Amino acid sequence: MNTDTKSSGVRARTRETALAAVQGLTLAVAVLPMSVLFLVLTLVSVALVPVGVGLVTTPAILTGVRALADKRRELAAEWCGVRIPSAYEPVPAGANPWTRTFTLLRDPQVRRDVLWLPVDMTAGFVTALLPAVLFLYPFEGFAVAAGLWRVLDDGQTYWYGFVPVTDQPTALGAAATAAVLLVAAYRLTPRLLKAHFTLTRAVLDTGRGELVERVRVLTETRRDAVDTSAAELRRIERDLHDGAQARLVAMGMDLGTIEMLLDKDPAQAKQLLSQARRNSVEALEELRDLVRGIHPPVLAERGLGDAVKALALRLPLPSEVTVDLTGRADAPVESAAYFAVSEVLTNAVKHSGADRVWVDLDHTDGMLRITVTDNGRGGATVGAGSGLAGVERRLGTFDGVLAVSSPAGGPTLVTMEIPCALS
């Protein structure tokens, strides 16, 4: 590692430490008054519910408590990457004050928010203030060593931490202590700020947030799967109606005409018979293409790796496929992966301007991972209406994910992952 890289890393770490100290101090200044205020308001408002006043004030106050907790969740994710899930129960629209009040009071997440207030104003205040104290306290030690001890000396011993300061040598001892504390602050301040948010998560998280998120994702993926299946059925119906069915109808009409012409005009009957044979061949080819579009025979017979290789061979540009699979996934997973790769390759051919494509398939730690890379112009996005959005929905049915890296000028790297086991 060169000197410039080291110095830039030190500067970045110093900025991170200073920022964590400022953020912790900001939280500490805001935590105590806000938490105390909302805790007092909540207790008073709930106590006034029996006399009716609390029915009007409690929903507004609890909504404020939720807003305070949501802001802390936002800061936890933004500042330290700590995700704090929430699982609030919906309040019926247009509900009367009685229903709104008791819906909120029965909500486990709201009760967690109220329980968090006293924790936040005590342990939360300390853990928020500690990063700032650890970062700023060493500067007092340096100031003491620079001569501040003379100003602070009023005939009694001045203590800096555990160091008694009575003269310049002991003041230098305080500076040495401050240096040790500054090194500790450099290493620990961001971690201490993260510890504050970890404490917040421990109190606010009801354990239902992940379940609620999981239900939401499953609902969306189920809806997407139903929509995709309906669209696929419509496509099959359209292809049958406009393709093979039309040719079979035409062939039936030709055969009827041939029956009438066999005795009257054998030559014309022979021509129509040849045309009917061509129609039968074309209808059979269209049916094969349709079946290949539903579930390619090579996928069923030889697995995902060979199916993707066959897919790459039909591309109008050079391609390279690398397969490292020790077995086969379940048929629905293989089918989803195959058509996802097909869509990504189609996008690359149509829109990327690439002259070469690479496809890699492997299975590691229970995850089927497929990467498709092209050397095109880049700029691919997972937007509404794009083919990649459809790929994302298809993979989501199996808890799969799609990641796209496509800077302007290329290259484009599309990574697809599906959790599965290989047989």
Residue pairs with C-beta under 8 A, 6 or more apart in sequence:
13 186
14 186
16 190
17 135
17 185
17 186
17 189
17 190
18 135
20 79
20 131
20 135
20 189
20 190
20 192
20 193
21 131
21 132
21 134
21 135
21 136
21 185
21 189
22 132
23 75
23 79
23 131
23 193
24 128
24 129
24 130
24 131
24 132
24 189
24 192
24 193
24 196
25 128
25 129
25 131
25 132
27 75
27 128
27 196
28 125
28 128
28 129
28 132
31 120
31 121
31 124
31 125
31 128
32 121
32 125
34 68
35 68
35 117
35 118
35 120
35 121
35 124
35 125
36 121
38 61
38 64
38 65
38 68
38 117
39 114
39 117
39 118
39 121
41 57
41 61
41 64
42 58
42 61
42 62
42 65
42 114
42 117
45 53
45 54
45 57
45 58
45 61
46 54
46 58
46 105
47 54
48 54
48 57
49 55
49 58
49 101
54 101
55 97
55 98
55 101
56 97
58 101
58 104
58 105
59 91
59 97
59 100
59 101
59 104
62 104
62 105
62 110
62 113
62 114
63 104
65 110
65 113
65 114
65 117
66 88
66 110
66 113
68 113
69 86
69 113
69 116
69 204
70 86
72 84
72 120
72 197
72 200
72 204
73 84
73 86
73 204
75 197
76 82
76 83
76 84
76 197
76 200
76 201
77 83
77 84
79 193
79 197
80 190
80 193
80 194
80 197
82 194
82 197
82 198
82 200
82 201
83 201
84 197
84 200
84 201
84 204
84 205
84 209
85 205
85 209
85 210
85 212
85 213
86 109
86 204
86 209
87 108
87 109
87 206
87 208
87 209
87 211
87 212
88 107
88 109
88 110
89 103
89 106
89 107
89 109
91 99
91 100
91 103
91 104
92 99
92 100
92 103
95 103
104 110
105 111
108 206
108 208
109 206
109 208
112 203
112 204
112 205
112 206
113 204
115 203
116 124
116 200
116 203
116 204
119 199
119 203
120 200
120 203
123 199
124 196
124 199
124 200
127 192
127 195
127 196
127 199
128 193
128 196
130 192
131 185
131 188
131 189
131 190
131 192
131 193
131 196
134 181
134 184
134 185
134 188
134 189
134 192
135 182
135 185
135 189
137 161
137 178
137 181
138 178
138 179
138 181
138 182
138 185
139 178
140 148
140 160
140 178
141 160
141 161
141 174
141 175
141 177
141 178
141 179
141 181
142 175
142 178
144 152
144 158
144 160
144 165
144 171
144 174
144 175
144 178
145 171
145 172
145 174
145 175
145 178
147 171
149 158
149 165
149 167
149 168
149 170
149 171
149 174
152 158
152 165
153 165
153 166
157 164
157 165
157 166
158 164
158 165
158 166
159 165
160 174
160 177
160 178
161 174
161 177
161 181
162 177
163 170
163 173
163 174
163 177
164 170
165 171
165 173
165 174
217 396
220 396
221 393
221 396
221 397
221 399
222 397
224 393
224 394
224 396
224 397
225 393
225 397
228 390
228 393
228 394
228 397
232 294
236 290
236 294
239 286
239 290
239 293
240 290
243 283
243 286
243 290
244 283
244 286
244 287
244 290
247 279
247 280
247 282
247 283
247 286
248 279
248 283
250 279
251 276
251 279
251 280
251 283
254 272
254 273
254 275
254 276
254 279
255 276
257 269
257 272
258 269
258 272
258 273
258 276
261 268
261 269
261 272
262 269
291 297
295 335
296 307
296 310
296 338
298 306
298 307
298 310
299 307
299 334
299 335
299 338
300 331
303 325
303 328
303 334
304 325
304 328
304 329
304 334
304 337
304 338
304 361
305 321
305 323
305 325
305 361
307 334
307 338
308 321
308 323
308 338
308 341
308 359
308 361
309 321
309 323
311 338
311 341
311 342
311 345
312 319
312 320
312 321
312 345
312 357
312 359
313 319
315 345
315 349
315 357
316 349
317 349
317 354
317 355
317 356
317 357
318 355
318 356
318 357
319 345
319 356
319 357
319 358
319 359
320 356
320 357
320 358
320 359
321 358
321 359
321 360
321 361
322 358
322 359
322 360
322 361
323 361
323 362
324 360
324 361
324 362
324 363
325 361
325 362
325 363
325 368
325 422
326 363
326 422
327 363
327 422
327 423
328 334
328 422
328 423
329 337
329 363
329 368
329 418
329 420
329 421
329 422
329 423
330 420
330 423
332 398
333 368
333 398
333 418
333 420
336 394
336 395
336 397
336 398
336 400
336 418
337 368
337 370
337 416
337 418
339 394
340 370
340 391
340 394
340 395
340 402
340 416
341 359
341 370
341 372
341 416
343 387
343 388
343 390
343 391
343 394
344 372
344 387
344 388
344 391
344 414
344 416
345 357
345 359
345 372
346 387
347 380
347 386
347 387
347 388
348 354
348 357
348 372
348 374
348 376
348 412
349 357
351 376
351 380
352 374
352 376
352 377
352 378
352 380
352 410
352 412
353 376
353 377
354 374
354 375
354 376
354 377
354 410
354 412
355 375
356 374
356 375
357 372
357 373
357 374
358 371
358 372
358 373
358 374
359 370
359 371
359 372
359 373
360 369
360 370
360 371
360 373
361 368
361 369
361 370
362 369
363 369
363 420
363 422
366 419
366 420
366 421
367 417
367 418
367 419
367 420
368 417
368 418
368 419
368 420
368 422
369 415
369 416
369 417
370 415
370 416
370 417
371 413
371 414
371 415
371 416
372 413
372 414
372 416
373 411
373 412
373 413
373 414
374 410
374 411
374 412
375 410
375 411
376 410
376 411
376 412
377 408
377 409
377 410
378 406
378 407
378 408
378 409
378 410
378 411
378 412
379 406
379 408
380 388
380 404
380 406
380 412
380 414
381 388
381 404
381 406
382 388
382 389
382 392
382 402
382 404
383 389
388 402
388 404
388 414
391 402
391 416
392 401
392 402
395 401
395 402
395 416
395 417
395 418
398 418
398 419
398 420
399 418
399 419
400 416
400 417
400 418
400 419
401 416
401 417
402 414
402 415
402 416
403 414
403 415
403 416
403 417
404 412
404 413
404 414
404 415
405 412
405 413
405 414
405 415
406 412
406 413
406 414
